[in-house]
Amino acid sequence: MADEDFTVIIGLEVHCQLDTASKLFCGCSADFRADAPNTHVCPVCLGLPGAMPVLNKKAIEYALKVGKALNCRIPEEGEFCRKNYFYPDLVKAYQITMGDNPLALGGYIEIEDDAGNPKVVNLTRIHVEEDPGRLVHMGNKERGHYTLVDYNRSGIPLIEMVTEPELSSPKEARRLLNKLRATLEYLDVFDPEKEGSIRVDANISIKGHERVEIKNISSYKGVEKALTFEITRQKNLIRRGGTISRETRHFQEGKGTTTSARSKEVANDYRYFPEPDLPVIRVSDWVEKIALPELPDARRDRFMSQYGIAVNHARTLTGDLHLAEFYELVAPVGAQITASWVADILIGELNYRDMPLSKVTSHADQFKELVILVRDKTITDKAGVDVLRVWLDSLNADGSAESPAGIVARLGLIREAGESFRGIVEKILAANPQAIADHKAGKKGALNFIVGQVMKETKGKSDPREIHAMIAEILGE
């Protein structure tokens, strides 16, 4: 069977931990990562007999804020239910969640498909629920393999955002997650730097075959990898005449594979019934009072109109709240050149070093100094990249850093005028007659090698455009 015979259908269930001070149904601290295991617990989040849940108002406000930002409809009533199943980290043997009456219905997220065209992905619902505890798998040769349970996480407020099965590829799924993360970050309802703050269950099928669920993927890159593997696995199985089983699978992060965990449950297996200790909530009138900040799409459009930057730069810069704020700090020295340096160069260097943007944001004035050096042609673009790398490497834990101007002076990177390196150009042209012959024969890019050699000889202090112009003059063109 050809690939065009396979239509991939993907839907996501995205769980986000709301960044509240306390848990969903009790006053225990929600900062479960900070202290020793099983210290942020009480009778409520441990599910002890007679303990009564009390709903966290801030968690509901945060969830409504997300629903409004994602264009959802807020019903008149929402109702908590008990979802019954057994798992070692679920202390009560049921989870308090929302069933047929969630907090928000419908809504949509706008992304681009794999061809770069606008695409709207519809949401089914958003509901609020409690996080279970956390399993910590241990083991060694001496003590064998065993699992510890930490209930500090039990009761942390979650929202679950469920999409319709309208995604067509792993890349689309990752773009949707990036857009969703940016929106949640702009809303200030979660902390993306905290481990496990977003977890994803992905449902995937080949049209005409059973659906498979991949549980608890903890990174956006992991979602793309898991879906890519699963598509290949399912296609190969179908080609061999096999049958896709309706099941739940786990993603093995280290191996990049999925493994079968159990047959897929259906709703009846969970025996949902209303939570008797919590009343129906009526909060639809809150929505009008919730003020939304400028969201990623609106900020992207403003960047394009206010700063005159290209759509690809605007999209990159507004895809992360802190990156957008940093850009606006440095844009006054030149909106377009700054957009290019932040979106194309700085981000690449940070990713290469696995360095967080937060290490740079406190040095906005020094970054502006670097952009000004390039803008005013005090140094070349290549020298600017060299200075950026040295500058990033000089950032210290105490907040100190070597200034870009100091780096330029120390390394002797001041740009030199064209006539100062004419002799170098003539020497390299004389040593490369074949490149000249290829150029005259119409071969595009034939002189790039010569330009590169001149740049190397001048240690980046010459401008490639000036070199090209000088070569044309020497060759009588």
N, C-alpha and C positions, 0 to 999 in steps of 0.2 A: 504493500500500500504506500502511496506517495504521501508526503507531509500534508498536501492540500486536502487529503481525505480526513484529517484529524482537526477538529475544532476544539480548542482548549477553553474551558470555562472555569473561572476562578472567583471565589468569594472569600472575603476576609472577616474575621472576628478579632477586633483589636481591643486589648485590655490595657487601660491606662490607670496608673495609680495617681489619685488626686493628692495634691501636695497640701493637705490639711495638717494642722498641729496635732490633732487627736484622731483616734480611730472612728469607724463609721457608727458604732453602736455603744461606745464607752469612752471614758476620758483618758485611756492609756495613750502614751505618746506614740505618734505614728512614725517616729524616727527609729525604725526597727533595726537599721544597719549600724547604729552608733555604739550600742552597748552589748554586753554579754548575752548569749541566747537565753530566752525564757525569763527575761527580766522586765519587759514591757507587757505584762499580762495581768489580768484580773478575772474574777468569776465570770464576767460577761464574755470576754473574748476567749476564755477557756471552756465555755459552754457548760459551766457547773449548774446543777439543778437549782431552780428557783431564781437564777440570775435573769434580769429583765433588760432588754435592749432599749436604749434611748437614742433617737436618730440625730446625727450630726447635721445641723442646719447648713453649715458652710459647704459640706460635700454636695448637698442638693443644689445650692446656689451655683457652685462650680459646674455641676452637670447641666443645669439649665443654660448657663453661659455658653457651654459647648454646643448644646442643641440649637441655640439661637444663631451662633456663628456658622453652623453647618446647615442652616435653612430648614430646620426641622419644625414639625407641628407639635405643640405641647398640649396633650389631652387634658380634659378637666380633672381627671383623677389618675393617680398612679398607685400601684399596690405592690407591696412586698410579699414574696412567697418563700416557701421552703422547698429547696431542690434537694431531694434525698439521694445520697449515694455514699458509699464507704471508700475512704482513702485515708492513709495514716496521718496526713497533715490536716484533716478536716475533723476538728475536735468533737463537734456535735453530731457527726454523721449526716448532717445536712448543711447546706449553704443558704444564707438569706440573700435572695436575689429578687428579680422582678420577672413575672411570667407573662400573662396575657395583657397586662396593663402597665407597659413600661413608661418611663418618664417622657420620652420623646419618640415621635414616629416620623418616618420619611426623611427628607433632607437629601443633600447631594454634595459631592466634592468634584471640582473641575480640575482635570489634569490634561496631559497630552498623550495621545496614543503613540505607538511605535513609529508612525509615519510623521509625527510632529503636528498632527491635527488636534484641535480641541476635542475633548471627550468629557462627558458628564457621567460620573459613576454615582448611582443612587444608593441611598442608605435605607435599610429596613427599619432600624430602631436604634435607640441609645437607652441603656438602662443602667441602674446603679446596683452594685452588689458588694459583698465583703470578700476580701482576699483570704484564701486559706493560709495555713502555716507554710513553712519551708522545710523541705527534706535536704539533708546534707549527707551525701554518700561518702563514706570513709572506707578505709581498708588497707591492709598491707600483709605481707607474708606471715608476720608474727601473730597478728590479731585477727586475720581473716577479713572478710568484707562485711560491713554493717552500715546501717543508716541511722542518723540522728535526726530528731525533729525539733525545730525551733519555732515556737508559737509567737514570737515577737511580731511576725507579719500577719498573724491571724486577726482579721477584723479591719485591716487597712482598707479605706474606701477605694473602690474601683468603678470606672465606667467602662461598659462594653459597647463598642460601636460596631454594628453589623452591616456589611455592605450587601447589596444584591449581587448575584453571581454574574457580573458584567465585565470583569477584567479578562483580558485575552492573552496575557503573557506575563512571565515573571518580572520583566522590566516595568510594565504598567503597574504591577503590584507594588514595586519598590517606589515608583514615582508617587503613587497614592499615599504610601506611608510617609514619604518625605514631606508631602504637602500637609498631611494630617499632623505630623510632628511640629511643623512650623506654625500651624494654626494654634495648636495647643500651647506652644511656647509663647506666642503673641498674647494669648488669653491669660497667661500666667497662672495656669491651673495645675501644672506639673513641672517637675524638675528633670529635664532630659539627661542631666549628668549623673543621675542616680541609677545604679545598676538595677535592671529589672523594672524600670518605671513604665516601660511599654513591652507587652508580650503579645504575640500574634498566633492565632490558630488559622490555618489556611485550608479552605475546602477546594478541592481540584478534581476535575473529571474531564474525560474526553467525551465529546457529545455522543450520546447513545449508549454510554456505559455508566457503571456505578460511580458514586462519588467517594472520594477518600479524604479524610481529615488529617492534617499534620498539626500536632499539638505543641504549644508552648515554645515557639521560636522566639529567641530573645534579641535578635538584631535584624535590621533592615536588610543587610547583606545576607544574613542567614535565610531570610524569607525567599530572596531571589535564588539562592543556591538550592534550597529545599525544593522549591517549585520546579526549577530546571531539572533536578535529578528525577523528581517524581514524574514529570512529563515524559522523559526518556524511558523510565521504567515502564510506564503504562503503555506507551506506544510499542515498545519492544514486545511486551506481553501480548498485546492485541495482534501484532504481526505474526506471532508464533501460534495464534489460535487459542490463546489462554483467555481467562475470564478475570475481570477486575472485581475484586471483592470489596464490599462496603465495609470499611474498617477505619480504625484510628491508628496512625503511625507516628513515631517519634523521629525527630531530626537529630542525627548524630553530627554535632557541629564539627568535631575534629576530622571526621571522615567525609563529610559532605554528602551523606547518604541518609535515607529514611529506612526505618525498620518497623515491622508490624508489632503493634502493642496489644490490640484487642479488637473484637468486632465492634462496629459503630453502634452506639446507643441511639434510641429514638426518644422523643419527649416523654412518652408514657413510662419509660424505664425510670424516670426521675421522680414520679409520683408527686408532681407539684400540688401544693395546696396553700391557701392564704396563710401568711404569718399571723398567728392569733395575738401576738404580743405587740404588734405595730398597727396603728390605724391606717386607713386609706389616706393618702396625701393629696391635697388640693393646692397646687402651686402655680397654676397657669397664669394667674394675675401677676406673679412676680416678674414674668418675662419682660413686660413693658418697662419695668424699673431697672432692668439690667442694661448697663451701658457697655458697648463693645469698643475696644480699641481699634486703631487702624490695623486691618488684617493684611496678610501677605499680598493678596491680589491688588488691593487698593494701594498699598505702598509701592508695589511694582509699577503700577500705572502712574503714580505720582513721581517716582524716580525718573521715568521716561519723559514726562512732560516738564518737570521742574529742572532736571539736570541734563536733559537731552542725550541720555545714554541709550545704547542699543538694548533691545529686548532681552537678548541672552545675558548681558551683564546685569540688567535690572532683575531678571529672574533669579540669577545666582545670588546676588547681593541681598535680596529680600527673602530668600529661602531659609535664612537663619536670623533670628531677631538681633543677636549680638553683632553679627556681621553687618546688618543694615545700620545699626546704631554707630558702629565704628566707621563705616563709610561716610555717614553724614558728618562725623567729626572732622574727617580729613578732606572732604569734597571741596571746601572753599578754596583750596590751592589750585583747583582745576578739576572740574567734575568728570570730564571724559577720561583724562589721563589717569586720574585716581581710580575710576571704575575699572579700567584695564589692569592697573597694578594690583588692586585688591582682589578682583575676581579671577584674573588669569595667572598672576605670578605669586602673590602672597599666599593664597589658599593652597596652591601646589606645593610651595616650600613648607608650609605648616603640615600638610598631609605627609610629605616625605619624612619629616622629623617626628611625626606623631605628636606634634606640639599643639596644645589647645590655643584657640584664639585669645583666651583670657590672659595669656602671658604677654600678648602684644598690645591689648587695648589700653593699658595704663601708659603706654609709650606713644600715644597718637601724635604728639608733637614731633617726635623724632622720625616717625614714618612720614609725616608731612615734609620734614626737612629733606628726606630722601627723594620724595616725588618732586620737590622744587628743584633739586639738583639736576634731575633728568629733564624736567619741564624747561628749565632755562638753558639746557644744553651745556651745563657745566661738566657733566659726564655723559657718556653714551648709554644707550639702553643696556648694552651688555655689561658695562661697568656697573650700572645700577643694580643688575641682578647679582653681580659679585658682591657689591656692598651690602645688599639685603641679606645674603647668606652669612656674611661675616657678622652683620648686626644681630641676626637671629641667634647665632651661636654665642654672642656676647651677653645675651640676656641672662641675668643672674637671679637667684632666688630672692635676694634682698631688694630687687627692683631696679638695680643699676644696669646700665648698658653703655657701650661705646657709641658715641654719636656718629651718624653717617658722615658728616663733614670731617670728623676726625679720622675715620676709616679711609676716606678719599685721600686726605693729606698723607696719612701714614703709608698707604700703598702706592702713592703717586699715580692716581687714576684720573687726574684732570684731563679733560678732552683736549686733543691737539688738532690744530687746523690742518686742512687737507695738504697744503704745500709742504708741511713738515715731514710727511711720510711719502712724498712723491718718489724718492729714491727707492724706498722699499717696494712700492708698487712696480716700478720699472724692473727691479731685480727679479721679482717673482714672476712677472710676465715673461722675461727672457728665459727663465728656467722651465717654463711650461708651454712650449710652442704647440703641443697637441691640443691643449685646452683652447688656445686662440683659434686654431684651425677648426675645431668642433663648433666653436661659437660662430665663426664666419660661415660655416656650412649650415647654420640655422638651428643647431642643437640647443634647445632651451636649457638654461641652468648650467651651461658649460663653464661659465666663469665663477660659479659659486665656490669652487675649490680655491681659486685664486683669492677671492674675497676673504674666505676663511683663513687662508695663510697670512694675508695682510693683517687681519684682526688678531691672529695669534702673535705675529711679530711685533705688533704695536701694543700688545697686552690689553686689548679692548679699549684703547684710548682713541681709536679712529671710528668714524661713522660709516656703516656699510653703504649708505646712500652716496656719501662723498667718494667712497672707493669706486663704486660703479661709475659715477660721473667721471672720475679721473681716468679710469680704464677706457671709457668711451672716447675721451679726449685724446689719450695717447694712441689709440687705435684709429684715430681720425674718423670717428663715427658721429 
